[in-house]
Amino acid sequence: MARHIYRCPLRWSDMDAFGHVNNVVFLRYLEEARIDFMFRLAPGNGSKSFQGGSVVARHEIDYKRPLVHRHEPVVVESWVTKIGAASLTIAYDVKDAEDSDLVYVSASTVVVPFDLETQRPRRITEEERHFLQEYVDDSARQRGGAAA
């Protein structure tokens, strides 16, 4: 099983009044990693995989420890925990780049492919399913009582 690795820079504006990364900003980090995974890494050479849009149906986030501003990026590690007929679940760990045991956030997102023309959800194509299968973790972790 492969994992997608995205190195996410921290910005000074990510900090809140308490001097650490604001909880909402972590959603942006997850979004950057998810977009990089689904749209940059998806099959190329004219493939229509994941084109046309997707919507987030659910986010689940466990904040493990505060993250303060620094010049080194964090690593957002992501993988697929579930592939349904018309949705997929992506899990993430936001980690320290130097110490991979240091996890700031564990999260998951349910993503629904979306047809922008009809303004309706659509099924996952066989090509998309094949791509996603490379990133499936068969031992999906439990987070807060729910499968990630």
Secondary structure, DSSP 8 states (H G I E B T S, - for coil): ---EEEEE---GGGB-TTSSB-HHHHHHHHHHHHHIIIIISS--TT--TTTT-EEEEEEEEEE-S-----SS-EEEEEEEEEE-SS-EEEEEEEEESS-TT-EEEEEEEEEEEEETTTTEE----HHHHHHHHTTB-TT--EETTEE-
